[in-house]
Structure formats: C-alpha cells, structure tokens
C-alpha cells in the first residue's frame, strides 16, 4: 500500500531517528526467534466467563505458530495487502495473535469496541469500507456475532471464533492452510485504523502506520525503563492507539509476557497482580485509589513492591495517590495524556520529580516557542494557540489550544475517499481541540479542558478538568466530574457528579465549604450535586462528560 505520508515527512523523521524500517511482524518474529520458550501470552483466569474455553498460556514459539496458521488461513480466503479488517474482540490470546497475523499479510486492522452494537457498526462501515470482519460467536454466554451480522454490507468477508457462528461465517478456530506467502511490508504502510470515542458525533477513523506505532511506544518505554522479559498487565481493551501503543507495544519491546484482562473486574485484576509477576501496568485513576485502599493486603502489598512502573491517565488523578505510591512503594507513577490522533504527553518521575505536580502537569518539552530542538516524549513538537486570536502563546499563565506535529500523528482522518487533512493547518499542524495552560514556573503545562467542554457562567469560562482535579480531594469520594446545566440568568452553571466510597456521604453545603477553603473563585463553585454509583464512560473508558450534560438537559426538560 502506498504510504499515506509524503516523501518529505518520511525522510524528515528518519533523519531524526524517529522512524525506521522495522515493521511490527518483523519485531515479533525477531523476538520469537530469540526467546522461543519464553512465556508470551496469558489469558485472564475468568476467560470462560467472557468467551469459551479454558485460559491459555502460550510461549513465543507457540504464539508464532498460531500467527502463521491464521495468516495462512486469512490469506487463502482472499485477505491480502491493504484489506481493511474490522474486529470486535475481547482481550483474549486470539486477539493479539490475529492482530499480528493480519499485519503479517499486509492487511490493515480496524479494532472496534465490543460495546458497539449493530447501529454503531453500520455507521462505521459507512465511513470506512471494510473488506472483512472478525468477531466471536458469543460474549458472556450470549449471542454476539448473530446480533451484528446484518450491519455488515454485502461483500464483506466474515470470519469468527467460537461455537455457534452464523451461517456463512468462516471459523478460524482450527482451520488450516498453506504457510502464508511472502508479502513485502514497509514500515510506512498502514498497520491499523482506530476510531475516536464519538463524543462529538459519529466516530472518526484514525489511520496509523507501523512507524506511527513504533514512535508512540518508544518514548513511554524509555521513561518506564522496563528490562528485557518484563511482564505487562493490560487491563484496557485493545481498541485504541493508547492501549495498543502503550501496552501491547511496550510488551513487544520488553519481550516478556502480556497478561490479558477484559472486561475490567477489580477482583480478577488484583489476583493477576498477585500471581503473574507483573512489572508494569496502567490503570484508571479510580483504580489507583482502590489499590491504595487495599494496599495492606499482604499479597497485594508484595505485588506492588514487585512493580517496576505504574501508569495512569484518561482522567485527572488525585495527587495524594501519587504521593502514596512513591512513599510506600518507591513507584513514581507516570501520568499519561494522549489521543488516538497522536497526542502523547508523559509526566515521569525523572522529568517531574514532585508527585503532586506530576498528577496534573506535564513537561513543556516540545513547545516550539520555548525549547527549540527539544521534543515531547514521543518525539513530537507543539505550539499553543489562542483560540480567539490565532496567535501563539508562550507566557506563564497563558491558555492555548495545542497544535501538534510529530512522528505519531495521523496522516489525516480516513474514509472511503482517502485521507482527509482539512483539519490541518497550511504549515502542517493538527489542532487537537485540547486547551493547555502554561504553569507559572514556565517549564510545565497543564491540561485545562477540551475546547468544546468549557463551561461559561455569566461570561466567565470555567475549566471542567480544573474543577475535577480540585474536587477529587473531597473527603469520601471515589470519582468526581462536573458538567454544565442551563440557567436562564447565568447561561450555564456547574453541577457536580460524585461516586462515593461505601458508607460515606456528602452535601452541597460541604462541597461549597470545601471550595471556599480551597480558595476557588466563587463563580466556579458547583450549585447542584448529583450522585452516581459510577460515572459514565465511553467505549474507550474515557469519562463521558457529554452524557452527564445530556442527562442534565433531559432532567431539566422533564421538570419544566
């Protein structure tokens, strides 16, 4: 497949040493040849509750044989270079094997959340013309494939795993074929087409090359400093660039075991931490809080001491949790900020030593107005642009939308028509939609808000993320998030949603007292309080603030 990047970009990033000639199948093949008997893939112990069959544990040699078998079967069925293959799969060993088998024959992976049903699948198929589709017959004991098959357009090749597949679906469980024929692969070929979370409408298709994926993992892997053979526990579904680039790719670089987990079950997760000699995992901030609460458990205490690195992201973490893990276990938690499109900020102990700062701030490395020649952890550069004036901002305290350039950045949104670069500026920057604030020290930046999520109360702009950060320290809360609700006089006001720890309570007056003691400007104080067992998440596990705002609008309409 012709590279989606220009010859100039390809030469530029190679000259910087950020791109090369290695593809993901080549990296895997080298590892399998070097350590064939080392443990490579481990199913979750509750696999049978999610999909059928006993949990599997495969060495690199066993895994390579499975990759070659499935690559041969798919190739014999007409799946070849450039074919776009949609997958809806839980995190089981077959998923990782299929990802590598598809890339082995030059096909392009397009992973889709298992939460999506026929309506969403139909929408995605309209955006990108799928050539094939792979999924499971059942999920959690219920029919799965049969409920989605009608959403597939005519002509899409259909493959599946498990018993009871619909008629016309080719089973991949035990099928065999000749060894796959040699396919010339290039590191600038597409590896995958990921999907945004769809919070702004129909999800957008985000294409990534092998070099994109290599770059996305390189910076994080260096910061984590994981040794050869380190085991990685993956609690996020392999459906976006963060999970595939940040967890699967880290595993490929360490050549240890990839411990699979999905859907998230805290009890199973703790058991895996205790039993699988995990060196690195990445969890949501709420799970960090839970780990702190359970850290006195002897088995978990020992497991946390064995960790070499621990990452978090997707929502504002509690700074005191960072302090706890550093003090009790000498683990400097790494804070990640990223997007499918290619944004990646990493705040590590080496670059931001203060754990409280690290929970909210990221190094300013890569800001072209401040440190020419330096780059972000993944080799990118950026500038912060005032949305009102279009001018670059560079002074401490200033706010700006992050405009990105770099080796992990998409070449343009993907569609049947090709690569859409209409969002890019004339000089090649991608406006991310993320507002960042330059810290008063001048060396750090902090995520402020999504540009479209700002709350405007009486003309005053409020960052929901700033409030999430501040209010996460409320006593007794497990999760917090704010959202706007309509007000005839002020335009919008702030509602606080909380998920409480068991047995704890909270009142709006207590929230206001907390805000007062914290020194928050009064126009930012929540004026409404709502309780939830858990906050809504997108299929990619990000906070779904739009769902909260939508509920507020609908409830206000019902009251009116």
Helices and strands as residue ranges (DSSP letters): H 7-15, H 24-34, E 39-42, H 47-50, E 57-59, H 60-76, E 84-88, H 93-104, E 108-111, H 118-127, E 132-136, E 138-139, E 142-143, G 145-147, G 149-151, E 157-161, E 170-171, E 190-195, E 205-209, H 210-224, E 232-234, H 241-243, I 244-248, H 249-254, E 258-260, H 266-275, E 280-284, H 285-294, H 298-306, E 309-313, H 319-329, E 334-338, E 344-347, H 355-358, E 361-363, E 381-385, E 392-393, E 399-405, E 413-415, E 418-420, E 430-438, E 444-450, G 451-453, E 455-457, E 460-462, H 464-471, E 477-487, E 491-500, H 508-518, G 522-524, E 528-531, H 545-559
